[in-house]
Amino acid sequence: MSDAAEIAAKARSRETRNHWLLSTPALLVILFAATGPLLIVLVYSFLAPGPYGDVKWQFSSDAWTSVFFERDMFDDTLSLALANVTILWRSVKLALLTTVVTLGLGFPTAYFIATRSANRRDLWLFLITIPFWTNLLIRTFAVLQIIRNEGLINAMLLKFGVISSPLQILYTDTAILAGMAYVYLPLMVLPVYASMEKLDFRLIEAGYDLYATRFKVLRRIIIPLVKPGIIAGSILVFIPALGAYVTPNLLGGGKNMMLSNLIELQFGQGRNWPLGASLSITVMVVVMIALLVYVRNAAGSGARHG
């Protein structure tokens, strides 16, 4: 090896070492502040519940068994834990429906903003982000006041004679869906708009020049080009909707529980920390699967578009 090559190799090695040294504080923060609590939760999920809401330091897989199964108190046989499975299904279903509803509302909103003049877009984006200035609890209470029996919706329907008695919207899955769609709508609009803003609208004009219908232009031109934004927005909505706690608790009234409410119940009144920990890990696994689907779709989209 020549002297020049040796000097260059030493310089690269020194630069790599300096990069690692500069990254060490951030890596330690991630290790102890993020990975550490997750490891504690994982360890707790394999322990036995204590009598006062703590854990017994003895290995047990009962918590993981209890996620989907329950033991009969007489013959100790296993059967499907219908309550847990129902709550898991409701959580996934409402998270998916929230994603679909926000996409249905957010896509045309993002398209509308992207087609405005440059000096008007900032104003519309400002209006979209205003809800983030308010606490989540206050926003949820606002939805509650609108959909309750004496709320705005029922008052208007009664006034115009559409209904004769108030509709029971509050404390239903519909109420939870409406609340989460309102809360997470900006998380869908912003990523889709980011993709829409980069869209070359001359391609849309070319589609119309080739006698394509509006639906075909939407399906064959617009949606494929803004697909990364749609996927990103869907992930940003699905993940917090799956783990939502405040909105289902207030609008569901404790009757229509979701996974987050079940986890809180196990750590609180249930005094079963291992089961709460195993349910938490289950939620994280579902989120990881969703992220893997996103990464796979994003990589495939990037490969197709060069």
C-alpha positions as CSV (number, residue, x, y, z in Angstrom):
1,M,0.0,0.0,0.0
2,S,1.3,3.4,-1.0
3,D,1.8,6.2,1.6
4,A,-1.1,8.2,0.1
5,A,-3.5,5.2,0.3
6,E,-2.4,4.5,3.9
7,I,-3.0,8.1,4.9
8,A,-6.4,8.1,3.3
9,A,-7.3,4.8,5.1
10,K,-6.3,6.3,8.4
11,A,-8.3,9.4,7.7
12,R,-11.4,7.3,7.0
13,S,-10.9,5.3,10.1
14,R,-10.5,8.4,12.2
15,E,-13.6,9.9,10.7
16,T,-15.6,6.8,11.4
17,R,-14.4,6.7,15.0
18,N,-15.3,10.4,15.5
19,H,-18.8,9.7,14.1
20,W,-19.3,6.9,16.5
21,L,-18.0,9.0,19.4
22,L,-20.4,11.9,18.5
23,S,-23.3,9.4,18.2
24,T,-22.6,7.7,21.5
25,P,-24.7,10.1,23.7
26,A,-27.8,9.8,21.4
27,L,-27.4,6.0,21.3
28,L,-27.2,5.8,25.1
29,V,-30.3,7.9,25.4
30,I,-32.1,5.6,23.0
31,L,-30.8,2.5,24.7
32,F,-31.9,3.5,28.3
33,A,-34.9,5.8,27.6
34,A,-36.6,3.8,24.9
35,T,-35.2,0.2,24.8
36,G,-34.9,0.0,28.6
37,P,-38.6,0.4,29.5
38,L,-39.6,-2.0,26.6
39,L,-37.2,-4.6,28.0
40,I,-38.8,-4.2,31.5
41,V,-42.3,-4.6,30.0
42,L,-41.1,-7.7,28.1
43,V,-39.6,-9.2,31.3
44,Y,-42.7,-8.5,33.3
45,S,-44.8,-10.3,30.7
46,F,-43.0,-13.6,31.7
47,L,-43.5,-13.2,35.4
48,A,-46.3,-14.1,37.8
49,P,-48.7,-11.4,39.1
50,G,-48.3,-10.3,42.7
51,P,-51.1,-9.9,45.2
52,Y,-51.0,-6.1,45.3
53,G,-50.4,-5.1,41.7
54,D,-46.7,-5.9,41.5
55,V,-44.9,-9.1,40.2
56,K,-43.5,-12.2,41.6
57,W,-40.0,-12.9,40.3
58,Q,-40.8,-16.4,39.1
59,F,-41.0,-17.4,35.4
60,S,-44.5,-17.9,34.1
61,S,-46.1,-17.9,30.6
62,D,-49.6,-17.6,32.0
63,A,-49.8,-13.9,31.0
64,W,-49.2,-14.7,27.3
65,T,-51.6,-17.6,27.5
66,S,-54.3,-15.3,28.9
67,V,-54.0,-12.9,26.0
68,F,-56.1,-15.2,23.8
69,F,-57.1,-18.0,26.1
70,E,-58.6,-18.4,29.6
71,R,-58.5,-21.3,32.0
72,D,-61.7,-22.9,33.4
73,M,-61.7,-22.6,37.2
74,F,-63.0,-26.2,37.7
75,D,-61.1,-28.4,35.3
76,D,-58.3,-26.0,34.2
77,T,-59.0,-26.5,30.5
78,L,-58.2,-23.7,28.0
79,S,-60.9,-21.9,26.0
80,L,-60.8,-18.8,23.8
81,A,-60.8,-15.6,25.8
82,L,-63.7,-14.0,23.9
83,A,-63.5,-10.7,25.8
84,N,-59.9,-10.1,24.9
85,V,-60.3,-11.3,21.3
86,T,-63.4,-9.0,20.9
87,I,-61.5,-6.0,22.3
88,L,-58.5,-6.8,20.0
89,W,-60.8,-7.1,17.0
90,R,-62.7,-3.9,17.9
91,S,-59.4,-2.0,18.3
92,V,-58.0,-3.2,15.0
93,K,-61.4,-2.6,13.2
94,L,-61.8,0.9,14.5
95,A,-58.2,1.8,13.8
96,L,-58.6,0.6,10.2
97,L,-62.0,2.4,9.8
98,T,-60.4,5.6,11.2
99,T,-57.7,5.2,8.6
100,V,-60.2,4.8,5.8
101,V,-62.4,7.7,6.9
102,T,-59.4,10.1,7.4
103,L,-58.1,9.0,3.9
104,G,-61.5,9.6,2.4
105,L,-61.7,13.1,3.9
106,G,-58.0,13.9,3.8
107,F,-57.3,13.0,0.2
108,P,-59.6,15.6,-1.4
109,T,-58.6,18.1,1.3
110,A,-54.9,17.7,0.4
111,Y,-55.7,17.9,-3.4
112,F,-57.7,21.1,-2.8
113,I,-54.8,22.7,-0.9
114,A,-52.2,21.5,-3.5
115,T,-54.2,23.1,-6.3
116,R,-54.4,26.5,-4.7
117,S,-52.0,29.3,-5.5
118,A,-48.7,29.3,-3.6
119,N,-49.6,32.2,-1.3
120,R,-52.9,30.6,-0.3
121,R,-51.5,27.1,0.6
122,D,-49.8,28.4,3.8
123,L,-53.2,29.7,5.0
124,W,-55.0,26.4,4.4
125,L,-52.1,24.4,6.0
126,F,-52.3,26.8,9.0
127,L,-56.0,26.1,9.4
128,I,-55.4,22.3,9.2
129,T,-52.8,22.4,12.0
130,I,-54.9,24.6,14.3
131,P,-56.4,21.6,16.1
132,F,-52.9,20.5,17.2
133,W,-52.7,23.7,19.3
134,T,-55.5,22.4,21.6
135,N,-55.1,19.6,24.1
136,L,-56.4,16.2,23.0
137,L,-58.8,16.0,26.0
138,I,-60.4,19.3,25.1
139,R,-60.9,18.3,21.4
140,T,-62.5,15.0,22.5
141,F,-64.8,16.9,24.9
142,A,-65.8,19.2,22.0
143,V,-66.8,16.1,19.9
144,L,-68.7,14.8,23.0
145,Q,-70.7,18.0,23.2
146,I,-71.6,17.7,19.5
147,I,-72.8,14.1,19.4
148,R,-74.4,13.7,22.9
149,N,-78.2,13.3,23.1
150,E,-78.6,17.1,23.8
151,G,-75.8,18.0,21.4
152,L,-75.7,19.9,18.2
153,I,-76.4,17.0,15.8
154,N,-79.5,15.8,17.7
155,A,-80.7,19.4,18.3
156,M,-80.6,20.2,14.5
157,L,-82.3,16.9,13.5
158,L,-85.0,17.5,16.1
159,K,-85.5,21.1,15.0
160,F,-86.0,20.1,11.3
161,G,-88.3,17.2,12.2
162,V,-85.9,14.5,10.8
163,I,-86.2,12.5,14.1
164,S,-88.7,12.4,16.9
165,S,-86.3,11.4,19.7
166,P,-82.5,11.9,20.1
167,L,-80.3,9.4,18.4
168,Q,-78.0,7.5,20.8
169,I,-74.6,8.2,19.2
170,L,-72.6,8.7,22.3
171,Y,-71.0,5.6,24.0
172,T,-71.0,3.6,20.7
173,D,-68.4,2.5,18.3
174,T,-69.7,5.2,15.9
175,A,-68.9,7.9,18.5
176,I,-65.3,6.5,19.0
177,L,-64.8,6.4,15.2
178,A,-66.1,10.0,14.8
179,G,-63.8,11.2,17.6
180,M,-60.7,9.5,16.3
181,A,-61.3,10.5,12.7
182,Y,-61.6,14.2,13.9
183,V,-58.5,13.9,16.1
184,Y,-56.2,12.2,13.6
185,L,-57.4,13.8,10.3
186,P,-54.5,16.3,10.2
187,L,-52.0,13.4,10.4
188,M,-53.5,12.1,7.1
189,V,-53.8,15.5,5.3
190,L,-50.2,16.6,5.8
191,P,-48.3,13.6,4.4
192,V,-50.8,13.3,1.4
193,Y,-50.3,17.0,0.8
194,A,-46.5,16.7,0.9
195,S,-46.8,14.1,-2.0
196,M,-49.5,16.2,-3.8
197,E,-47.3,19.3,-3.8
198,K,-44.6,17.4,-5.7
199,L,-47.1,16.2,-8.3
200,D,-46.5,17.4,-11.9
201,F,-50.0,18.5,-12.8
202,R,-49.0,18.5,-16.5
203,L,-49.4,14.7,-16.3
204,I,-53.1,15.3,-15.3
205,E,-53.6,17.6,-18.3
206,A,-52.0,15.1,-20.5
207,G,-54.4,12.4,-19.3
208,Y,-57.4,14.7,-20.1
209,D,-55.9,15.4,-23.5
210,L,-55.8,11.7,-24.1
211,Y,-59.6,11.5,-23.4
212,A,-59.2,9.9,-20.0
213,T,-62.1,10.3,-17.6
214,R,-61.7,11.9,-14.2
215,F,-61.9,8.6,-12.5
216,K,-59.3,7.1,-14.7
217,V,-56.9,10.1,-14.2
218,L,-57.4,9.6,-10.5
219,R,-56.8,5.9,-10.5
220,R,-54.0,5.7,-13.1
221,I,-52.1,9.0,-12.5
222,I,-52.8,10.7,-9.3
223,I,-53.1,7.8,-6.8
224,P,-49.9,6.0,-8.0
225,L,-47.8,9.2,-7.8
226,V,-49.0,10.1,-4.3
227,K,-49.0,6.5,-3.0
228,P,-46.0,7.1,-0.7
229,G,-47.9,10.0,1.0
230,I,-51.1,7.8,1.3
231,I,-49.1,5.0,2.9
232,A,-47.3,7.3,5.3
233,G,-50.5,9.0,6.3
234,S,-52.2,5.7,6.8
235,I,-49.5,4.5,9.1
236,L,-49.5,7.8,11.1
237,V,-53.2,7.4,11.7
238,F,-53.4,3.7,12.2
239,I,-50.7,3.5,14.9
240,P,-52.0,6.1,17.3
241,A,-55.6,5.0,16.6
242,L,-54.8,1.5,17.6
243,G,-53.4,2.6,20.9
244,A,-55.9,5.5,21.6
245,Y,-56.9,5.8,25.2
246,V,-58.5,9.2,25.9
247,T,-61.0,9.3,23.0
248,P,-62.4,5.7,23.4
249,N,-62.6,6.2,27.2
250,L,-64.6,9.4,26.9
251,L,-66.7,8.7,23.9
252,G,-67.1,4.9,24.5
253,G,-68.1,5.5,28.1
254,G,-66.1,2.5,29.4
255,K,-68.5,0.1,27.7
256,N,-66.8,-0.1,24.3
257,M,-63.3,-0.9,25.4
258,M,-60.2,-0.9,23.3
259,L,-56.8,-2.4,23.8
260,S,-55.4,0.7,25.6
261,N,-58.4,0.7,28.1
262,L,-57.9,-3.1,28.7
263,I,-54.1,-2.5,29.4
264,E,-54.9,0.3,31.8
265,L,-57.4,-1.9,33.5
266,Q,-54.9,-4.7,34.0
267,F,-52.3,-2.3,35.5
268,G,-54.9,-0.7,37.7
269,Q,-58.0,-2.4,39.0
270,G,-57.1,-5.8,37.7
271,R,-53.7,-5.9,39.4
272,N,-52.3,-8.2,36.8
273,W,-49.1,-6.5,35.6
274,P,-47.8,-9.4,33.6
275,L,-51.1,-9.6,31.5
276,G,-51.0,-5.8,31.0
277,A,-47.3,-6.1,29.9
278,S,-48.1,-9.0,27.5
279,L,-51.0,-7.0,26.0
280,S,-48.7,-4.0,25.6
281,I,-46.2,-6.2,23.7
282,T,-49.1,-7.5,21.6
283,V,-50.0,-4.0,20.5
284,M,-46.4,-3.3,19.7
285,V,-46.2,-6.4,17.5
286,V,-49.3,-5.3,15.6
287,V,-47.7,-1.9,15.1
288,M,-44.4,-3.5,13.9
289,I,-46.3,-5.5,11.4
290,A,-48.0,-2.4,10.1
291,L,-44.6,-0.6,9.8
292,L,-43.1,-3.6,8.0
293,V,-46.0,-3.5,5.5
294,Y,-45.3,0.3,5.1
295,V,-41.6,-0.2,4.5
296,R,-42.2,-3.0,2.0
297,N,-44.7,-1.0,0.1
298,A,-42.5,2.1,0.2
299,A,-39.5,0.1,-1.1
300,G,-41.6,-1.4,-3.8
301,S,-43.0,1.9,-4.9
302,G,-39.5,3.4,-4.9
303,A,-38.2,0.6,-7.1
304,R,-41.1,0.9,-9.6
305,H,-40.6,4.7,-9.9
306,G,-36.8,4.5,-10.1
